[in-house]
């Protein structure tokens, strides 16, 4: 057997090991939502102006989103202080700083 034949067998075995390893890693990798999906959910919640159930939120979204992906997005938005998730549903609570300043200036002082 020549050196070339031996090298090609080693490469074949090496590639087989890599493909098996890659298949095992694909099972462990979790799907993460894209930025566009997060922004789409944010806009839908901002436009709702009221408490909205998760099932209703899924219906109002322009594109379909997997349930687990939507739950990941809602967890992120709740941790960042943009929404509240209650027993009745989800509500948008974030107010930008410039809007808060306008509200402070126009408010009633006691």
Biopython code that builds the backbone (N, CA, C, O; Angstrom):
import numpy as np
from Bio.PDB.StructureBuilder import StructureBuilder

atoms = [
    (1, "UNK", "N", (0.860, -1.184, 0.000)),
    (1, "UNK", "CA", (0.000, 0.000, 0.000)),
    (1, "UNK", "C", (0.898, 1.235, 0.000)),
    (1, "UNK", "O", (1.868, 1.314, 0.754)),
    (2, "UNK", "N", (0.562, 2.186, -0.848)),
    (2, "UNK", "CA", (1.381, 3.384, -0.955)),
    (2, "UNK", "C", (0.989, 4.399, 0.117)),
    (2, "UNK", "O", (-0.031, 4.245, 0.789)),
    (3, "UNK", "N", (1.795, 5.420, 0.267)),
    (3, "UNK", "CA", (1.545, 6.477, 1.249)),
    (3, "UNK", "C", (0.252, 7.222, 0.908)),
    (3, "UNK", "O", (-0.498, 7.598, 1.809)),
    (4, "UNK", "N", (-0.012, 7.434, -0.364)),
    (4, "UNK", "CA", (-1.210, 8.147, -0.802)),
    (4, "UNK", "C", (-2.474, 7.382, -0.422)),
    (4, "UNK", "O", (-3.447, 7.973, 0.046)),
    (5, "UNK", "N", (-2.456, 6.073, -0.625)),
    (5, "UNK", "CA", (-3.622, 5.270, -0.252)),
    (5, "UNK", "C", (-3.858, 5.313, 1.241)),
    (5, "UNK", "O", (-5.004, 5.420, 1.678)),
    (6, "UNK", "N", (-2.795, 5.232, 2.043)),
    (6, "UNK", "CA", (-2.935, 5.288, 3.499)),
    (6, "UNK", "C", (-3.462, 6.652, 3.937)),
    (6, "UNK", "O", (-4.318, 6.726, 4.818)),
    (7, "UNK", "N", (-2.965, 7.726, 3.337)),
    (7, "UNK", "CA", (-3.410, 9.070, 3.693)),
    (7, "UNK", "C", (-4.884, 9.255, 3.375)),
    (7, "UNK", "O", (-5.603, 9.880, 4.155)),
    (8, "UNK", "N", (-5.348, 8.732, 2.258)),
    (8, "UNK", "CA", (-6.755, 8.894, 1.907)),
    (8, "UNK", "C", (-7.653, 8.139, 2.872)),
    (8, "UNK", "O", (-8.754, 8.605, 3.167)),
    (9, "UNK", "N", (-7.225, 6.997, 3.368)),
    (9, "UNK", "CA", (-8.009, 6.259, 4.362)),
    (9, "UNK", "C", (-8.066, 7.039, 5.667)),
    (9, "UNK", "O", (-9.119, 7.121, 6.299)),
    (10, "UNK", "N", (-6.951, 7.606, 6.066)),
    (10, "UNK", "CA", (-6.931, 8.388, 7.299)),
    (10, "UNK", "C", (-7.866, 9.584, 7.190)),
    (10, "UNK", "O", (-8.578, 9.901, 8.143)),
    (11, "UNK", "N", (-7.871, 10.247, 6.046)),
    (11, "UNK", "CA", (-8.746, 11.401, 5.850)),
    (11, "UNK", "C", (-10.201, 10.978, 5.898)),
    (11, "UNK", "O", (-11.036, 11.666, 6.484)),
    (12, "UNK", "N", (-10.502, 9.850, 5.284)),
    (12, "UNK", "CA", (-11.874, 9.353, 5.289)),
    (12, "UNK", "C", (-12.337, 9.071, 6.715)),
    (12, "UNK", "O", (-13.441, 9.454, 7.102)),
    (13, "UNK", "N", (-11.502, 8.408, 7.484)),
    (13, "UNK", "CA", (-11.848, 8.113, 8.877)),
    (13, "UNK", "C", (-11.971, 9.420, 9.658)),
    (13, "UNK", "O", (-12.878, 9.575, 10.476)),
    (14, "UNK", "N", (-11.069, 10.349, 9.409)),
    (14, "UNK", "CA", (-11.096, 11.636, 10.083)),
    (14, "UNK", "C", (-12.406, 12.372, 9.780)),
    (14, "UNK", "O", (-13.035, 12.920, 10.685)),
    (15, "UNK", "N", (-12.810, 12.385, 8.518)),
    (15, "UNK", "CA", (-14.061, 13.046, 8.171)),
    (15, "UNK", "C", (-15.260, 12.327, 8.773)),
    (15, "UNK", "O", (-16.233, 12.971, 9.163)),
    (16, "UNK", "N", (-15.204, 11.014, 8.851)),
    (16, "UNK", "CA", (-16.288, 10.280, 9.501)),
    (16, "UNK", "C", (-16.415, 10.687, 10.960)),
    (16, "UNK", "O", (-17.526, 10.904, 11.442)),
    (17, "UNK", "N", (-15.306, 10.796, 11.667)),
    (17, "UNK", "CA", (-15.333, 11.204, 13.069)),
    (17, "UNK", "C", (-15.913, 12.602, 13.220)),
    (17, "UNK", "O", (-16.685, 12.848, 14.148)),
    (18, "UNK", "N", (-15.560, 13.522, 12.331)),
    (18, "UNK", "CA", (-16.069, 14.892, 12.388)),
    (18, "UNK", "C", (-17.575, 14.914, 12.156)),
    (18, "UNK", "O", (-18.304, 15.610, 12.862)),
    (19, "UNK", "N", (-18.039, 14.156, 11.171)),
    (19, "UNK", "CA", (-19.477, 14.166, 10.884)),
    (19, "UNK", "C", (-20.269, 13.618, 12.059)),
    (19, "UNK", "O", (-21.354, 14.120, 12.353)),
    (20, "UNK", "N", (-19.762, 12.621, 12.725)),
    (20, "UNK", "CA", (-20.450, 12.081, 13.899)),
    (20, "UNK", "C", (-20.456, 13.118, 15.011)),
    (20, "UNK", "O", (-21.476, 13.318, 15.670)),
    (21, "UNK", "N", (-19.331, 13.772, 15.220)),
    (21, "UNK", "CA", (-19.243, 14.801, 16.253)),
    (21, "UNK", "C", (-20.191, 15.958, 15.941)),
    (21, "UNK", "O", (-20.861, 16.463, 16.841)),
    (22, "UNK", "N", (-20.255, 16.376, 14.693)),
    (22, "UNK", "CA", (-21.132, 17.481, 14.318)),
    (22, "UNK", "C", (-22.594, 17.112, 14.545)),
    (22, "UNK", "O", (-23.365, 17.951, 15.010)),
    (23, "UNK", "N", (-22.988, 15.908, 14.238)),
    (23, "UNK", "CA", (-24.370, 15.496, 14.455)),
    (23, "UNK", "C", (-24.719, 15.523, 15.936)),
    (23, "UNK", "O", (-25.829, 15.914, 16.296)),
    (24, "UNK", "N", (-23.814, 15.122, 16.785)),
    (24, "UNK", "CA", (-24.068, 15.131, 18.221)),
    (24, "UNK", "C", (-24.184, 16.563, 18.742)),
    (24, "UNK", "O", (-24.993, 16.821, 19.634)),
    (25, "UNK", "N", (-23.405, 17.490, 18.217)),
    (25, "UNK", "CA", (-23.457, 18.870, 18.664)),
    (25, "UNK", "C", (-24.711, 19.573, 18.187)),
    (25, "UNK", "O", (-25.207, 20.462, 18.879)),
    (26, "UNK", "N", (-25.245, 19.205, 17.023)),
    (26, "UNK", "CA", (-26.441, 19.847, 16.510)),
    (26, "UNK", "C", (-27.622, 19.608, 17.426)),
    (26, "UNK", "O", (-28.500, 20.467, 17.512)),
    (27, "UNK", "N", (-27.682, 18.509, 18.097)),
    (27, "UNK", "CA", (-28.777, 18.202, 19.004)),
    (27, "UNK", "C", (-28.730, 19.129, 20.222)),
    (27, "UNK", "O", (-29.777, 19.501, 20.752)),
    (28, "UNK", "N", (-27.531, 19.505, 20.671)),
    (28, "UNK", "CA", (-27.378, 20.284, 21.888)),
    (28, "UNK", "C", (-27.538, 21.785, 21.671)),
    (28, "UNK", "O", (-27.778, 22.507, 22.638)),
    (29, "UNK", "N", (-27.417, 22.280, 20.450)),
    (29, "UNK", "CA", (-27.499, 23.710, 20.170)),
    (29, "UNK", "C", (-28.960, 24.148, 20.218)),
    (29, "UNK", "O", (-29.808, 23.549, 19.556)),
    (30, "UNK", "N", (-29.262, 25.197, 21.002)),
    (30, "UNK", "CA", (-30.618, 25.735, 21.074)),
    (30, "UNK", "C", (-30.794, 26.819, 20.019)),
    (30, "UNK", "O", (-29.843, 27.512, 19.658)),
    (31, "UNK", "N", (-32.007, 26.955, 19.536)),
    (31, "UNK", "CA", (-32.325, 27.997, 18.561)),
    (31, "UNK", "C", (-32.513, 29.320, 19.287)),
    (31, "UNK", "O", (-33.189, 29.379, 20.314)),
    (32, "UNK", "N", (-31.923, 30.368, 18.760)),
    (32, "UNK", "CA", (-32.084, 31.694, 19.326)),
    (32, "UNK", "C", (-32.852, 32.561, 18.347)),
    (32, "UNK", "O", (-32.656, 32.447, 17.137)),
    (33, "UNK", "N", (-33.726, 33.429, 18.852)),
    (33, "UNK", "CA", (-34.486, 34.295, 17.951)),
    (33, "UNK", "C", (-33.578, 35.328, 17.287)),
    (33, "UNK", "O", (-32.575, 35.751, 17.862)),
    (34, "UNK", "N", (-33.942, 35.726, 16.072)),
    (34, "UNK", "CA", (-33.176, 36.742, 15.367)),
    (34, "UNK", "C", (-33.609, 38.127, 15.850)),
    (34, "UNK", "O", (-34.660, 38.281, 16.472)),
    (35, "UNK", "N", (-32.793, 39.113, 15.556)),
    (35, "UNK", "CA", (-33.100, 40.483, 15.934)),
    (35, "UNK", "C", (-34.399, 40.948, 15.283)),
    (35, "UNK", "O", (-35.199, 41.636, 15.918)),
    (36, "UNK", "N", (-34.613, 40.578, 14.025)),
    (36, "UNK", "CA", (-35.844, 40.974, 13.334)),
    (36, "UNK", "C", (-37.079, 40.425, 14.039)),
    (36, "UNK", "O", (-38.099, 41.109, 14.130)),
    (37, "UNK", "N", (-36.991, 39.198, 14.538)),
    (37, "UNK", "CA", (-38.125, 38.603, 15.238)),
    (37, "UNK", "C", (-38.380, 39.320, 16.560)),
    (37, "UNK", "O", (-39.533, 39.572, 16.912)),
    (38, "UNK", "N", (-37.323, 39.649, 17.293)),
    (38, "UNK", "CA", (-37.472, 40.373, 18.561)),
    (38, "UNK", "C", (-38.109, 41.747, 18.309)),
    (38, "UNK", "O", (-39.019, 42.152, 19.032)),
    (39, "UNK", "N", (-37.631, 42.456, 17.290)),
    (39, "UNK", "CA", (-38.186, 43.774, 16.970)),
    (39, "UNK", "C", (-39.644, 43.673, 16.522)),
    (39, "UNK", "O", (-40.446, 44.554, 16.833)),
    (40, "UNK", "N", (-39.994, 42.618, 15.801)),
    (40, "UNK", "CA", (-41.373, 42.416, 15.359)),
    (40, "UNK", "C", (-42.301, 42.218, 16.559)),
    (40, "UNK", "O", (-43.401, 42.770, 16.593)),
    (41, "UNK", "N", (-41.859, 41.434, 17.542)),
    (41, "UNK", "CA", (-42.668, 41.211, 18.748)),
    (41, "UNK", "C", (-42.784, 42.508, 19.541)),
    (41, "UNK", "O", (-43.864, 42.835, 20.034)),
    (42, "UNK", "N", (-41.678, 43.256, 19.671)),
    (42, "UNK", "CA", (-41.709, 44.542, 20.376)),
    (42, "UNK", "C", (-42.725, 45.488, 19.742)),
    (42, "UNK", "O", (-43.540, 46.084, 20.446)),
    (43, "UNK", "N", (-42.682, 45.626, 18.430)),
    (43, "UNK", "CA", (-43.595, 46.550, 17.742)),
    (43, "UNK", "C", (-45.047, 46.126, 17.926)),
    (43, "UNK", "O", (-45.914, 46.973, 18.138)),
    (44, "UNK", "N", (-45.318, 44.846, 17.851)),
    (44, "UNK", "CA", (-46.679, 44.354, 18.031)),
    (44, "UNK", "C", (-47.179, 44.642, 19.440)),
    (44, "UNK", "O", (-48.335, 45.026, 19.618)),
    (45, "UNK", "N", (-46.325, 44.463, 20.440)),
    (45, "UNK", "CA", (-46.725, 44.755, 21.822)),
    (45, "UNK", "C", (-46.919, 46.251, 22.037)),
    (45, "UNK", "O", (-47.849, 46.652, 22.738)),
    (46, "UNK", "N", (-46.063, 47.085, 21.450)),
    (46, "UNK", "CA", (-46.204, 48.535, 21.590)),
    (46, "UNK", "C", (-47.517, 49.008, 20.972)),
    (46, "UNK", "O", (-48.192, 49.871, 21.533)),
    (47, "UNK", "N", (-47.873, 48.459, 19.843)),
    (47, "UNK", "CA", (-49.084, 48.877, 19.141)),
    (47, "UNK", "C", (-50.366, 48.402, 19.823)),
    (47, "UNK", "O", (-51.433, 48.963, 19.574)),
    (48, "UNK", "N", (-50.283, 47.381, 20.678)),
    (48, "UNK", "CA", (-51.497, 46.825, 21.287)),
    (48, "UNK", "C", (-52.098, 47.767, 22.338)),
    (48, "UNK", "O", (-53.320, 47.801, 22.480)),
    (49, "UNK", "N", (-51.297, 48.521, 23.069)),
    (49, "UNK", "CA", (-51.751, 49.526, 24.046)),
    (49, "UNK", "C", (-52.585, 48.949, 25.188)),
    (49, "UNK", "O", (-53.214, 49.710, 25.924)),
    (50, "UNK", "N", (-52.607, 47.637, 25.356)),
    (50, "UNK", "CA", (-53.382, 47.022, 26.440)),
    (50, "UNK", "C", (-52.788, 45.661, 26.769)),
    (50, "UNK", "O", (-51.863, 45.199, 26.100)),
    (51, "UNK", "N", (-53.323, 45.026, 27.797)),
    (51, "UNK", "CA", (-52.886, 43.677, 28.155)),
    (51, "UNK", "C", (-53.326, 42.725, 27.052)),
    (51, "UNK", "O", (-54.474, 42.761, 26.608)),
    (52, "UNK", "N", (-52.413, 41.884, 26.619)),
    (52, "UNK", "CA", (-52.692, 40.964, 25.514)),
    (52, "UNK", "C", (-52.225, 39.567, 25.904)),
    (52, "UNK", "O", (-51.125, 39.400, 26.431)),
    (53, "UNK", "N", (-53.051, 38.578, 25.648)),
    (53, "UNK", "CA", (-52.677, 37.197, 25.945)),
    (53, "UNK", "C", (-51.641, 36.724, 24.931)),
    (53, "UNK", "O", (-51.567, 37.246, 23.819)),
    (54, "UNK", "N", (-50.846, 35.738, 25.321)),
    (54, "UNK", "CA", (-49.793, 35.226, 24.449)),
    (54, "UNK", "C", (-50.401, 34.639, 23.174)),
    (54, "UNK", "O", (-49.847, 34.815, 22.088)),
    (55, "UNK", "N", (-51.524, 33.951, 23.294)),
    (55, "UNK", "CA", (-52.166, 33.382, 22.106)),
    (55, "UNK", "C", (-52.633, 34.477, 21.150)),
    (55, "UNK", "O", (-52.517, 34.330, 19.933)),
    (56, "UNK", "N", (-53.160, 35.576, 21.696)),
    (56, "UNK", "CA", (-53.583, 36.704, 20.856)),
    (56, "UNK", "C", (-52.366, 37.386, 20.227)),
    (56, "UNK", "O", (-52.418, 37.819, 19.076)),
    (57, "UNK", "N", (-51.280, 37.479, 20.980)),
    (57, "UNK", "CA", (-50.044, 38.052, 20.449)),
    (57, "UNK", "C", (-49.556, 37.245, 19.252)),
    (57, "UNK", "O", (-49.151, 37.821, 18.242)),
    (58, "UNK", "N", (-49.589, 35.921, 19.357)),
    (58, "UNK", "CA", (-49.169, 35.069, 18.243)),
    (58, "UNK", "C", (-50.039, 35.303, 17.012)),
    (58, "UNK", "O", (-49.536, 35.268, 15.889)),
    (59, "UNK", "N", (-51.337, 35.541, 17.203)),
    (59, "UNK", "CA", (-52.236, 35.796, 16.072)),
    (59, "UNK", "C", (-51.957, 37.143, 15.418)),
    (59, "UNK", "O", (-52.087, 37.279, 14.201)),
    (60, "UNK", "N", (-51.572, 38.147, 16.219)),
    (60, "UNK", "CA", (-51.353, 39.497, 15.687)),
    (60, "UNK", "C", (-49.998, 39.672, 15.006)),
    (60, "UNK", "O", (-49.803, 40.642, 14.274)),
    (61, "UNK", "N", (-49.076, 38.770, 15.229)),
    (61, "UNK", "CA", (-47.749, 38.906, 14.625)),
    (61, "UNK", "C", (-47.843, 38.765, 13.110)),
    (61, "UNK", "O", (-48.583, 37.917, 12.612)),
    (62, "UNK", "N", (-47.095, 39.594, 12.368)),
    (62, "UNK", "CA", (-47.138, 39.523, 10.903)),
    (62, "UNK", "C", (-46.634, 38.193, 10.346)),
    (62, "UNK", "O", (-47.104, 37.742, 9.302)),
    (63, "UNK", "N", (-45.685, 37.565, 11.034)),
    (63, "UNK", "CA", (-45.153, 36.255, 10.626)),
    (63, "UNK", "C", (-45.339, 35.278, 11.771)),
    (63, "UNK", "O", (-45.434, 35.677, 12.932)),
    (64, "UNK", "N", (-45.390, 33.991, 11.438)),
    (64, "UNK", "CA", (-45.511, 32.979, 12.480)),
    (64, "UNK", "C", (-44.196, 32.848, 13.237)),
    (64, "UNK", "O", (-43.116, 32.938, 12.655)),
    (65, "UNK", "N", (-44.307, 32.633, 14.544)),
    (65, "UNK", "CA", (-43.143, 32.442, 15.396)),
    (65, "UNK", "C", (-43.383, 31.185, 16.216)),
    (65, "UNK", "O", (-44.480, 30.976, 16.736)),
    (66, "UNK", "N", (-42.363, 30.352, 16.332)),
    (66, "UNK", "CA", (-42.494, 29.149, 17.139)),
    (66, "UNK", "C", (-42.758, 29.549, 18.594)),
    (66, "UNK", "O", (-42.256, 30.567, 19.068)),
    (67, "UNK", "N", (-43.551, 28.735, 19.292)),
    (67, "UNK", "CA", (-43.979, 29.065, 20.652)),
    (67, "UNK", "C", (-42.777, 29.238, 21.581)),
    (67, "UNK", "O", (-42.722, 30.208, 22.337)),
    (68, "UNK", "N", (-41.802, 28.304, 21.537)),
    (68, "UNK", "CA", (-40.638, 28.404, 22.419)),
    (68, "UNK", "C", (-39.797, 29.638, 22.101)),
    (68, "UNK", "O", (-39.234, 30.254, 23.006)),
    (69, "UNK", "N", (-39.709, 29.997, 20.834)),
    (69, "UNK", "CA", (-38.984, 31.206, 20.446)),
    (69, "UNK", "C", (-39.677, 32.441, 20.999)),
    (69, "UNK", "O", (-39.019, 33.356, 21.492)),
    (70, "UNK", "N", (-40.999, 32.470, 20.920)),
    (70, "UNK", "CA", (-41.760, 33.603, 21.462)),
    (70, "UNK", "C", (-41.566, 33.699, 22.974)),
    (70, "UNK", "O", (-41.424, 34.800, 23.506)),
    (71, "UNK", "N", (-41.557, 32.576, 23.667)),
    (71, "UNK", "CA", (-41.342, 32.597, 25.111)),
    (71, "UNK", "C", (-39.946, 33.108, 25.462)),
    (71, "UNK", "O", (-39.783, 33.825, 26.449)),
    (72, "UNK", "N", (-38.937, 32.746, 24.664)),
    (72, "UNK", "CA", (-37.585, 33.275, 24.882)),
    (72, "UNK", "C", (-37.565, 34.789, 24.712)),
    (72, "UNK", "O", (-36.929, 35.494, 25.496)),
    (73, "UNK", "N", (-38.250, 35.286, 23.703)),
    (73, "UNK", "CA", (-38.309, 36.732, 23.457)),
    (73, "UNK", "C", (-39.011, 37.426, 24.615)),
    (73, "UNK", "O", (-38.553, 38.469, 25.080)),
    (74, "UNK", "N", (-40.113, 36.860, 25.082)),
    (74, "UNK", "CA", (-40.852, 37.471, 26.207)),
    (74, "UNK", "C", (-40.005, 37.476, 27.474)),
    (74, "UNK", "O", (-40.046, 38.441, 28.237)),
    (75, "UNK", "N", (-39.239, 36.415, 27.709)),
    (75, "UNK", "CA", (-38.327, 36.391, 28.868)),
    (75, "UNK", "C", (-37.300, 37.507, 28.759)),
    (75, "UNK", "O", (-37.033, 38.207, 29.737)),
    (76, "UNK", "N", (-36.723, 37.677, 27.573)),
    (76, "UNK", "CA", (-35.736, 38.728, 27.369)),
    (76, "UNK", "C", (-36.347, 40.115, 27.603)),
    (76, "UNK", "O", (-35.754, 40.952, 28.284)),
    (77, "UNK", "N", (-37.530, 40.351, 27.038)),
    (77, "UNK", "CA", (-38.163, 41.663, 27.179)),
    (77, "UNK", "C", (-38.546, 41.946, 28.625)),
    (77, "UNK", "O", (-38.481, 43.091, 29.071)),
    (78, "UNK", "N", (-38.941, 40.918, 29.354)),
    (78, "UNK", "CA", (-39.280, 41.113, 30.765)),
    (78, "UNK", "C", (-38.026, 41.415, 31.582)),
    (78, "UNK", "O", (-38.051, 42.293, 32.444)),
    (79, "UNK", "N", (-36.933, 40.699, 31.323)),
    (79, "UNK", "CA", (-35.678, 40.951, 32.032)),
    (79, "UNK", "C", (-35.124, 42.338, 31.735)),
    (79, "UNK", "O", (-34.493, 42.948, 32.598)),
    (80, "UNK", "N", (-35.351, 42.842, 30.524)),
    (80, "UNK", "CA", (-34.843, 44.168, 30.170)),
    (80, "UNK", "C", (-35.776, 45.287, 30.621)),
    (80, "UNK", "O", (-35.465, 46.461, 30.417)),
    (81, "UNK", "N", (-36.910, 44.950, 31.227)),
    (81, "UNK", "CA", (-37.811, 45.954, 31.788)),
    (81, "UNK", "C", (-38.742, 46.595, 30.779)),
    (81, "UNK", "O", (-39.273, 47.674, 31.041)),
    (82, "UNK", "N", (-38.955, 45.973, 29.646)),
    (82, "UNK", "CA", (-39.818, 46.555, 28.627)),
    (82, "UNK", "C", (-41.260, 46.071, 28.725)),
    (82, "UNK", "O", (-42.173, 46.764, 28.276)),
    (83, "UNK", "N", (-41.480, 44.890, 29.305)),
    (83, "UNK", "CA", (-42.839, 44.356, 29.425)),
    (83, "UNK", "C", (-43.051, 43.785, 30.816)),
    (83, "UNK", "O", (-42.103, 43.539, 31.562)),
    (84, "UNK", "N", (-44.307, 43.582, 31.142)),
    (84, "UNK", "CA", (-44.689, 42.832, 32.333)),
    (84, "UNK", "C", (-45.507, 41.640, 31.872)),
    (84, "UNK", "O", (-46.430, 41.786, 31.072)),
    (85, "UNK", "N", (-45.173, 40.470, 32.372)),
    (85, "UNK", "CA", (-45.946, 39.267, 32.075)),
    (85, "UNK", "C", (-46.743, 38.958, 33.333)),
    (85, "UNK", "O", (-46.176, 38.655, 34.383)),
    (86, "UNK", "N", (-48.062, 39.036, 33.216)),
    (86, "UNK", "CA", (-48.947, 38.800, 34.351)),
    (86, "UNK", "C", (-49.810, 37.576, 34.076)),
    (86, "UNK", "O", (-49.693, 36.947, 33.024)),
    (87, "UNK", "N", (-50.676, 37.243, 35.027)),
    (87, "UNK", "CA", (-51.579, 36.111, 34.830)),
    (87, "UNK", "C", (-52.615, 36.405, 33.752)),
    (87, "UNK", "O", (-53.157, 35.481, 33.146)),
    (88, "UNK", "N", (-52.893, 37.681, 33.507)),
    (88, "UNK", "CA", (-53.886, 38.054, 32.490)),
    (88, "UNK", "C", (-53.277, 38.219, 31.107)),
    (88, "UNK", "O", (-54.007, 38.260, 30.117)),
    (89, "UNK", "N", (-51.962, 38.314, 31.019)),
    (89, "UNK", "CA", (-51.320, 38.468, 29.723)),
    (89, "UNK", "C", (-50.048, 39.287, 29.805)),
    (89, "UNK", "O", (-49.400, 39.356, 30.849)),
    (90, "UNK", "N", (-49.701, 39.903, 28.691)),
    (90, "UNK", "CA", (-48.461, 40.667, 28.550)),
    (90, "UNK", "C", (-48.820, 42.117, 28.261)),
    (90, "UNK", "O", (-49.736, 42.395, 27.486)),
    (91, "UNK", "N", (-48.088, 43.052, 28.895)),
    (91, "UNK", "CA", (-48.340, 44.471, 28.649)),
    (91, "UNK", "C", (-47.002, 45.193, 28.462)),
    (91, "UNK", "O", (-46.034, 44.926, 29.174)),
    (92, "UNK", "N", (-46.967, 46.111, 27.491)),
    (92, "UNK", "CA", (-45.780, 46.931, 27.215)),
    (92, "UNK", "C", (-45.697, 48.023, 28.257)),
    (92, "UNK", "O", (-46.674, 48.742, 28.463)),
    (93, "UNK", "N", (-44.537, 48.175, 28.935)),
    (93, "UNK", "CA", (-44.399, 49.175, 29.994)),
    (93, "UNK", "C", (-43.274, 50.173, 29.752)),
    (93, "UNK", "O", (-43.184, 51.176, 30.460)),
    (94, "UNK", "N", (-42.422, 49.923, 28.777)),
    (94, "UNK", "CA", (-41.256, 50.769, 28.570)),
    (94, "UNK", "C", (-41.651, 52.128, 28.008)),
    (94, "UNK", "O", (-42.441, 52.223, 27.068)),
    (95, "UNK", "N", (-41.084, 53.185, 28.603)),
    (95, "UNK", "CA", (-41.282, 54.542, 28.116)),
    (95, "UNK", "C", (-39.899, 55.169, 27.889)),
    (95, "UNK", "O", (-39.096, 55.213, 28.821)),
    (96, "UNK", "N", (-39.606, 55.651, 26.686)),
    (96, "UNK", "CA", (-38.299, 56.248, 26.414)),
    (96, "UNK", "C", (-38.035, 57.470, 27.296)),
    (96, "UNK", "O", (-38.968, 58.117, 27.770)),
    (97, "UNK", "N", (-36.768, 57.774, 27.508)),
    (97, "UNK", "CA", (-36.358, 58.862, 28.395)),
    (97, "UNK", "C", (-36.907, 60.212, 27.961)),
    (97, "UNK", "O", (-37.328, 60.994, 28.814)),
    (98, "UNK", "N", (-36.918, 60.518, 26.659)),
    (98, "UNK", "CA", (-37.395, 61.833, 26.207)),
    (98, "UNK", "C", (-38.898, 61.993, 26.469)),
    (98, "UNK", "O", (-39.352, 63.099, 26.763)),
    (99, "UNK", "N", (-39.660, 60.930, 26.370)),
    (99, "UNK", "CA", (-41.090, 60.996, 26.675)),
    (99, "UNK", "C", (-41.293, 61.202, 28.171)),
    (99, "UNK", "O", (-42.185, 61.948, 28.574)),
    (100, "UNK", "N", (-40.487, 60.557, 28.989)),
    (100, "UNK", "CA", (-40.591, 60.727, 30.444)),
    (100, "UNK", "C", (-40.293, 62.175, 30.847)),
    (100, "UNK", "O", (-40.949, 62.720, 31.736)),
    (101, "UNK", "N", (-39.315, 62.791, 30.201)),
    (101, "UNK", "CA", (-38.984, 64.190, 30.499)),
    (101, "UNK", "C", (-40.157, 65.107, 30.159)),
    (101, "UNK", "O", (-40.465, 66.024, 30.919)),
    (102, "UNK", "N", (-40.812, 64.867, 29.025)),
    (102, "UNK", "CA", (-41.982, 65.670, 28.655)),
    (102, "UNK", "C", (-43.111, 65.487, 29.667)),
    (102, "UNK", "O", (-43.788, 66.453, 30.021)),
    (103, "UNK", "N", (-43.317, 64.263, 30.131)),
    (103, "UNK", "CA", (-44.358, 64.003, 31.121)),
    (103, "UNK", "C", (-44.048, 64.702, 32.449)),
    (103, "UNK", "O", (-44.953, 65.209, 33.112)),
    (104, "UNK", "N", (-42.790, 64.727, 32.827)),
    (104, "UNK", "CA", (-42.378, 65.397, 34.075)),
    (104, "UNK", "C", (-42.623, 66.907, 33.975)),
    (104, "UNK", "O", (-43.122, 67.518, 34.919)),
    (105, "UNK", "N", (-42.274, 67.503, 32.837)),
    (105, "UNK", "CA", (-42.450, 68.947, 32.672)),
    (105, "UNK", "C", (-43.926, 69.340, 32.642)),
    (105, "UNK", "O", (-44.292, 70.402, 33.144)),
    (106, "UNK", "N", (-44.756, 68.511, 32.070)),
    (106, "UNK", "CA", (-46.179, 68.838, 31.947)),
    (106, "UNK", "C", (-47.015, 68.336, 33.094)),
    (106, "UNK", "O", (-48.231, 68.529, 33.100)),
    (107, "UNK", "N", (-46.397, 67.695, 34.069)),
    (107, "UNK", "CA", (-47.153, 67.095, 35.175)),
    (107, "UNK", "C", (-47.564, 68.098, 36.232)),
    (107, "UNK", "O", (-47.096, 69.236, 36.241)),
    (108, "UNK", "N", (-48.428, 67.673, 37.108)),
    (108, "UNK", "CA", (-48.925, 68.491, 38.212)),
    (108, "UNK", "C", (-48.028, 68.290, 39.420)),
    (108, "UNK", "O", (-47.789, 67.159, 39.843)),
    (109, "UNK", "N", (-47.532, 69.391, 39.976)),
    (109, "UNK", "CA", (-46.657, 69.287, 41.134)),
    (109, "UNK", "C", (-47.491, 69.461, 42.403)),
    (109, "UNK", "O", (-48.308, 70.376, 42.506)),
    (110, "UNK", "N", (-47.272, 68.581, 43.348)),
    (110, "UNK", "CA", (-48.013, 68.648, 44.617)),
    (110, "UNK", "C", (-47.170, 69.182, 45.720)),
    (110, "UNK", "O", (-47.638, 69.303, 46.852)),
]
sb = StructureBuilder()
sb.init_structure("model")
sb.init_model(0)
sb.init_chain("A")
sb.init_seg("    ")
for serial, (resi, resn, name, xyz) in enumerate(atoms, 1):
    if name == "N":
        sb.init_residue(resn, " ", resi, " ")
    sb.init_atom(name, np.array(xyz, "f"), 0.0, 1.0, " ", f" {name:<3s}", serial, name[0])
structure = sb.get_structure()
